[in-house]
Amino acid sequence: MAWIKQLKKEELTEEHEKYLKEMKTSWDRMGNILKVQSIKPSSMKQHALFYKSLMFEKSCLTRSQREMIAVVVSKVNLCEY
């Protein structure tokens, strides 16, 4: 299995903390995808913008439908959601 560097909580910068606050998540409860992106904080920001766009902008799907799709895709990919 591949291993990708992830920062430890004590290595987080102010920039990291800013994005974590924007995403309303703590390092302890953050998904692995964001922890992997921690090596490049700007990618965390882009991920947050993309997620907010998918989940919260106007769409023909309800928020509940989008969440259900995310759960199914995560299950198929053997990912935690």
C-alpha positions as a Markdown table, in Angstrom:
| # | Residue | x | y | z |
|---|---|---|---|---|
| 1 | Met | 0.0 | 0.0 | 0.0 |
| 2 | Ala | 1.3 | 3.5 | -0.9 |
| 3 | Trp | 2.2 | 5.9 | 1.9 |
| 4 | Ile | 1.7 | 9.7 | 1.5 |
| 5 | Lys | 3.3 | 12.2 | 3.9 |
| 6 | Gln | 0.8 | 13.8 | 6.2 |
| 7 | Leu | 1.6 | 16.6 | 8.6 |
| 8 | Lys | 1.3 | 16.0 | 12.3 |
| 9 | Lys | -1.0 | 18.3 | 14.3 |
| 10 | Glu | 1.9 | 20.2 | 15.8 |
| 11 | Glu | 3.3 | 20.9 | 12.3 |
| 12 | Leu | 0.2 | 22.8 | 11.2 |
| 13 | Thr | 0.8 | 26.5 | 10.2 |
| 14 | Glu | -1.5 | 29.4 | 10.6 |
| 15 | Glu | -2.5 | 28.9 | 6.9 |
| 16 | His | -3.6 | 25.4 | 7.7 |
| 17 | Glu | -5.6 | 26.5 | 10.7 |
| 18 | Lys | -7.3 | 29.2 | 8.6 |
| 19 | Tyr | -8.5 | 26.6 | 6.0 |
| 20 | Leu | -9.5 | 24.1 | 8.8 |
| 21 | Lys | -11.6 | 26.9 | 10.3 |
| 22 | Glu | -13.2 | 27.7 | 7.0 |
| 23 | Met | -14.1 | 24.0 | 6.6 |
| 24 | Lys | -15.3 | 23.9 | 10.2 |
| 25 | Thr | -13.2 | 20.8 | 11.0 |
| 26 | Ser | -10.6 | 19.9 | 13.5 |
| 27 | Trp | -7.4 | 18.1 | 12.6 |
| 28 | Asp | -8.5 | 15.2 | 14.9 |
| 29 | Arg | -11.7 | 14.7 | 12.9 |
| 30 | Met | -10.4 | 15.6 | 9.4 |
| 31 | Gly | -10.7 | 13.1 | 6.6 |
| 32 | Asn | -7.6 | 11.5 | 5.3 |
| 33 | Ile | -7.9 | 13.3 | 1.9 |
| 34 | Leu | -7.4 | 16.6 | 3.6 |
| 35 | Lys | -4.6 | 15.3 | 5.8 |
| 36 | Val | -2.8 | 14.3 | 2.6 |
| 37 | Gln | -3.4 | 17.7 | 1.1 |
| 38 | Ser | -1.9 | 19.3 | 4.2 |
| 39 | Ile | 1.6 | 19.2 | 2.5 |
| 40 | Lys | 0.2 | 21.9 | 0.2 |
| 41 | Pro | -2.3 | 24.2 | 2.0 |
| 42 | Ser | -3.5 | 25.8 | -1.2 |
| 43 | Ser | -4.8 | 22.3 | -2.3 |
| 44 | Met | -6.8 | 22.2 | 1.0 |
| 45 | Lys | -8.4 | 25.5 | 0.0 |
| 46 | Gln | -9.3 | 24.3 | -3.5 |
| 47 | His | -10.7 | 21.1 | -2.1 |
| 48 | Ala | -12.9 | 23.1 | 0.3 |
| 49 | Leu | -14.1 | 25.4 | -2.5 |
| 50 | Phe | -14.9 | 22.4 | -4.7 |
| 51 | Tyr | -16.7 | 20.6 | -1.8 |
| 52 | Lys | -18.8 | 23.7 | -1.0 |
| 53 | Ser | -19.7 | 24.1 | -4.6 |
| 54 | Leu | -20.8 | 20.4 | -5.0 |
| 55 | Met | -22.7 | 20.2 | -1.7 |
| 56 | Phe | -24.2 | 23.7 | -1.2 |
| 57 | Glu | -24.7 | 25.5 | -4.5 |
| 58 | Lys | -28.0 | 25.5 | -6.3 |
| 59 | Ser | -28.6 | 22.1 | -8.0 |
| 60 | Cys | -31.4 | 19.9 | -9.2 |
| 61 | Leu | -30.5 | 17.5 | -6.4 |
| 62 | Thr | -31.4 | 18.1 | -2.8 |
| 63 | Arg | -28.7 | 18.3 | -0.2 |
| 64 | Ser | -29.9 | 14.9 | 1.2 |
| 65 | Gln | -29.6 | 13.4 | -2.3 |
| 66 | Arg | -26.1 | 14.7 | -2.6 |
| 67 | Glu | -25.1 | 13.3 | 0.8 |
| 68 | Met | -26.6 | 9.9 | -0.2 |
| 69 | Ile | -24.6 | 9.8 | -3.4 |
| 70 | Ala | -21.4 | 10.7 | -1.4 |
| 71 | Val | -22.1 | 7.9 | 1.0 |
| 72 | Val | -22.6 | 5.3 | -1.8 |
| 73 | Val | -19.5 | 6.4 | -3.7 |
| 74 | Ser | -17.4 | 6.3 | -0.5 |
| 75 | Lys | -18.8 | 2.8 | 0.2 |
| 76 | Val | -18.0 | 1.5 | -3.3 |
| 77 | Asn | -14.5 | 3.0 | -3.0 |
| 78 | Leu | -14.0 | 1.5 | 0.5 |
| 79 | Cys | -13.5 | 5.0 | 2.0 |
| 80 | Glu | -14.8 | 6.4 | 5.3 |
| 81 | Tyr | -17.3 | 9.1 | 4.9 |
